[in-house]
Amino acid sequence: ALLLFAVILFLNENEKKQDHIDYSGDLAGYSEGLQRELANLLSGMDGVGKCTVFITFSDGGETVYACDEGLSSSGDKSDSDRKYVLISSRSQGLVLKVYSPSVRGVAVICQGGGSTRVKNDVTEVLSRMLGIPADRIAVKKMN
């Protein structure tokens, strides 16, 4: 019980320290928030100007729940018994970790998108921030 309390305390403290948009299973909300924050960031870069960001994802993220695993053996047969740890007040599983959806690609439409320098700068920033290769980022000029 003490270990479980320590895990919950650790997870709650880490959640408070996060600077990025938190993914809580709502893909549409996460996508909109991430696109809005990236557009704000990119529009502050030299030469980018007004911009719109669109992101596609290759999955919907993943939630890892706490579980107790017991091993029982009788004779030459052994069984594994897995039970999820439930939060009694809500009858929900105890969440250990939530993995954000994996970004498949990004499209940026911006006023400065006709400039090679701006395209390179935007591509570099997005590649490093999102952990995706440059060939999955498209930067185009806004009308």
C-alpha positions as CSV (number, residue, x, y, z in Angstrom):
1,A,0.0,0.0,0.0
2,L,2.9,2.4,0.8
3,L,4.5,1.7,-2.6
4,L,1.1,2.3,-4.4
5,F,0.8,5.7,-2.5
6,A,4.4,6.6,-3.5
7,V,3.6,5.8,-7.2
8,I,0.5,8.0,-7.1
9,L,2.4,10.8,-5.4
10,F,5.2,10.6,-8.0
11,L,2.8,10.6,-10.9
12,N,0.9,13.6,-9.5
13,E,4.1,15.6,-9.0
14,N,5.3,14.8,-12.5
15,E,1.9,15.9,-14.0
16,K,2.4,19.3,-12.4
17,K,5.8,19.8,-13.9
18,Q,4.7,19.2,-17.5
19,D,5.0,22.2,-19.8
20,H,3.4,20.7,-22.9
21,I,-0.2,20.0,-23.7
22,D,-1.4,17.0,-21.7
23,Y,-2.9,14.1,-23.6
24,S,-5.8,12.6,-21.6
25,G,-7.4,10.3,-24.2
26,D,-9.1,13.2,-26.1
27,L,-7.4,13.0,-29.5
28,A,-9.4,15.9,-31.1
29,G,-8.7,18.2,-28.1
30,Y,-5.0,17.2,-28.0
31,S,-4.6,17.8,-31.7
32,E,-6.3,21.2,-31.7
33,G,-4.3,22.4,-28.7
34,L,-1.0,21.2,-30.2
35,Q,-1.8,22.8,-33.5
36,R,-2.7,26.1,-31.9
37,E,0.5,26.1,-29.7
38,L,2.7,25.3,-32.7
39,A,1.1,28.0,-34.8
40,N,1.7,30.5,-32.0
41,L,5.3,29.4,-31.7
42,L,6.1,29.4,-35.4
43,S,4.4,32.8,-36.1
44,G,6.8,34.3,-33.6
45,M,9.8,33.2,-35.7
46,D,11.5,35.7,-38.1
47,G,9.9,35.7,-41.5
48,V,7.1,33.2,-40.8
49,G,4.2,35.6,-40.3
50,K,0.7,34.3,-39.8
51,C,0.4,30.6,-40.0
52,T,-1.8,27.5,-39.7
53,V,-0.6,24.1,-38.6
54,F,-2.3,20.8,-39.3
55,I,-1.0,17.5,-37.7
56,T,-1.9,13.9,-38.5
57,F,-1.3,11.0,-36.1
58,S,-0.4,7.4,-36.8
59,D,-2.1,6.1,-33.6
60,G,-4.4,7.3,-30.9
61,G,-1.9,7.1,-28.0
62,E,-1.8,4.5,-25.3
63,T,-2.7,4.3,-21.6
64,V,-0.8,2.0,-19.3
65,Y,-2.7,0.8,-16.2
66,A,-1.3,-0.6,-12.9
67,C,-1.8,-4.3,-12.4
68,D,-0.9,-6.9,-9.9
69,E,0.5,-10.1,-11.3
70,G,0.4,-13.3,-9.3
71,L,2.1,-16.5,-10.3
72,S,0.6,-19.8,-9.0
73,S,2.0,-23.2,-9.7
74,S,0.6,-26.6,-8.9
75,G,2.7,-29.6,-9.9
76,D,4.1,-29.1,-13.4
77,K,1.6,-26.4,-14.3
78,S,1.9,-22.7,-13.6
79,D,-0.6,-19.9,-14.2
80,S,-0.2,-16.2,-14.3
81,D,-3.0,-14.2,-12.7
82,R,-3.2,-10.5,-13.8
83,K,-5.6,-8.1,-12.0
84,Y,-5.8,-4.4,-12.7
85,V,-5.5,-2.0,-9.7
86,L,-8.8,-0.1,-9.4
87,I,-9.5,3.2,-7.8
88,S,-12.3,2.2,-5.5
89,S,-14.2,5.5,-5.6
90,R,-14.6,5.5,-9.4
91,S,-14.1,1.8,-10.3
92,Q,-11.5,2.9,-12.8
93,G,-8.0,1.5,-13.4
94,L,-5.1,3.3,-11.9
95,V,-3.3,5.0,-14.7
96,L,0.5,4.7,-14.6
97,K,1.5,6.3,-17.8
98,V,-0.3,8.0,-20.8
99,Y,1.6,8.0,-24.1
100,S,0.7,10.8,-26.5
101,P,-0.3,9.8,-30.0
102,S,2.6,9.5,-32.5
103,V,2.8,12.3,-35.0
104,R,2.7,11.0,-38.7
105,G,3.1,14.3,-40.4
106,V,2.8,18.1,-40.2
107,A,1.6,20.7,-42.8
108,V,2.3,24.4,-42.2
109,I,0.8,27.1,-44.3
110,C,2.4,30.5,-43.6
111,Q,2.9,33.9,-45.1
112,G,6.7,33.4,-45.3
113,G,6.3,29.9,-46.8
114,G,7.8,31.0,-50.1
115,S,11.2,31.6,-48.6
116,T,13.7,28.7,-48.5
117,R,15.1,30.0,-45.3
118,V,11.7,30.1,-43.6
119,K,10.9,26.6,-44.8
120,N,14.2,25.3,-43.5
121,D,13.8,27.0,-40.1
122,V,10.2,25.8,-39.6
123,T,11.1,22.3,-40.7
124,E,14.1,22.2,-38.3
125,V,12.0,23.4,-35.3
126,L,9.1,21.0,-35.9
127,S,11.4,18.1,-36.6
128,R,13.2,18.6,-33.3
129,M,10.1,19.4,-31.2
130,L,8.0,16.5,-32.5
131,G,10.8,14.0,-33.1
132,I,9.9,13.3,-36.7
133,P,12.1,13.4,-39.8
134,A,12.1,16.5,-42.1
135,D,10.5,14.6,-44.9
136,R,7.2,14.4,-42.9
137,I,6.9,18.2,-42.7
138,A,5.5,20.3,-45.5
139,V,5.8,24.1,-45.4
140,K,3.9,26.1,-48.0
141,K,3.1,29.8,-48.7
142,M,-0.2,31.2,-47.6
143,N,-2.4,33.0,-50.1
